[in-house]
Amino acid sequence: MTLDEILASMFPDGHDVRNDSGLLYGLGTLRHGGRALVIGVANRSALGVDEAIRLSGYVLASIEKGSGPILVVVDSDSQRMSKRDELLGLSEFLAHLAKSLIYADMHGRPTIGLLYGRSAAGAFLATALATRVLVGLPGADPAVMDLPSMAKVTKLSIEVLKQKARSTPVFAPGLRNLAQTGAVHITWDERVPLVDQLQSLLANMPNARDRRDALGKERGGRLKAHDIAERVRGLALQTQ
Amino acid sequence: MSAHTQTAKFLAGRDRAASWYEASARKRVGLLVDDGSFFEFIGPEMREVSPHLQVFDLPEQFDDGIIIGRGRLDGSPVFVAAQEGRFMGGAFGEVHGAKLTGLLHAARDIKSMPVLILFDTGGVRLQEANAGELAIAEIMRAVIEARTAGVKVIGLIGGHSGCYGGGGLIAGCCSALVVSEQGRIAVSGPEVIETNRGVEEFDSRDHALVWRTMGGKHRRLIGGAEVFVDDTVQAFREAALELVRSTGGFGIDTLKAEQSRLEDRLQRFGTCRDAVEIWTAEGIPDAASIPELPADQFIPLADKVWRTGRDAR
């Protein structure tokens, strides 16, 4: 699905979301009343300091004046890899965007990520992975790192990596592999109007508690994370 | 004071002069907190290793490269997490990350105990990339939940592997940061930029360029870290103590202040092509000499240039 099709299918009652050189911003009318803030990254654009500060600005302004859920719609590259972005402190800008989204979610503005294309590394952390519920669309193709780059770092051939990926999807790119770890909560069906799936999600929104490690355990993609975290928490609480 | 206690104090004092950069994670933790006060959770004897490294025929480490526990700092209880930058570059994997997430969840529930995170990381562990990336996302959320509950989360950065990738994003979520000159903070590492954009964009073998673009002095000068310290355990300990006492809370005003702080930085320095240009624009006389300045001369200079807003992170 294209971005226009996705927005039209989610907001049949109208929206004013604009795509400004890969940055998304606007409001969408929800079927059962109210409006959702929509922000995001499109056109597989990289997320650098200039883009991140605009997105966090939209979120903070909406916390002060708006209401309703916040949708973070993503088809991005990774963070912008440049000397200028690092010189200016890109880590702070990306963290600030993630913090703004998490803060909003914890204070009455539930956040939903919608991954319809690519995303990777720092851009993924600052946007889709900083939401309460991450929805994947079938065309989504997230990758922490692509296989050719991974081959370079691990000094293994792409063929060997592909073979290993069959038994151990924990390192391999792709929506299904990521969903198994618990990162993607649900995958929507493109044949059903997205407005129905959005309304159903909003009506059954889970609470703000982070359950992604439990999901990863249920799905068999991350068997240890939940138990280790809970054990540490228990030990730490005991010994105060 | 008994002769024994005096000797112990002398020994601790002497050891705290040790280089933070050179010390292992275990040594850093042992010396950072009050003598003998550290208690580890899920230590190496539990052998909770990564379940994913054997697929790549890579050696495991019994603590998966991170030490988690509690100790005392000048008598007050603190939680501590320390990454070992010399195991898999201190990278975040499933177990490594989950240990830190669990600690932050406990801090959130207790509400009053500070957390010290001793970063030393290249970012996501690629052999378990999806689990590592998600672990970082969970830690970022857990830091914000803890801070919202009133917990102070202080990052200490000055290790071998610096604080790169998702580690840089977690650091950006902390209440305050301490850096030494060696404490590089960035998202994309020098090699990653060079591989993706070419050597003209960033020459990863130009060490002076790496230090002045990502190193602790530059981060302190642009307000990316609250405190700059010399490369000793003692200096990190004193700075951590100071920040635990002085750092403010977290809320919408903090985020608005950070938005202004970062917008202001882009406006003032957005067209600068090099760190020296930024330092010059900051009004530092003889900015080109900054990399050579010893810590005791750099610290007062940095304090004059940029009194970091303690409530803008």
Interface residues (C-beta under 8 A of the other chain):
Chain A: V49 D50 I53 S56 G57 L60 I63 E64 Q79 M81 S82 K83 R84 D85 E86 L87 L88 G89 L90 S91 E92 F93 L94 A95 H96 A98 K99 S100 I102 Y103 M106 H107 A121 G122 F124 L125 A126 L129 A130 V144 M145 S149 M150 K152 V153 T154 L156 K164 S167 T168 P169 V170 F171 A172 N177 L178 Q180 T181 G182 A183 D210 R212 D213 G216 G221 R222 L223 K224 A225 H226 I228 A229 E230 R231 V232 R233 L235 A236 L237 T239 Q240
Chain B: F39 F41 I42 E48 P51 H52 V55 F56 I68 R70 P77 F79 E94 V95 G97 A98 K99 T101 G102 L103 H105 A106 A107 D109 I110 M113 V124 L126 Q127 E128 A129 N130 A131 G132 E133 L134 A135 I136 A137 E138 M140 R141 A142 I144 E145 T148 C163 G165 G166 G168 L169 I170 A171 G172 C173 I185 A186 V187 S188 V192 I193 T195 N196 R197 E201 F202 T213 M214 H218 R219 I222 G224 I252 L255 K256 E258 Q259 L262 E263 R265 L266 F269 G270 C272 R273 D274 A275 I278 R313
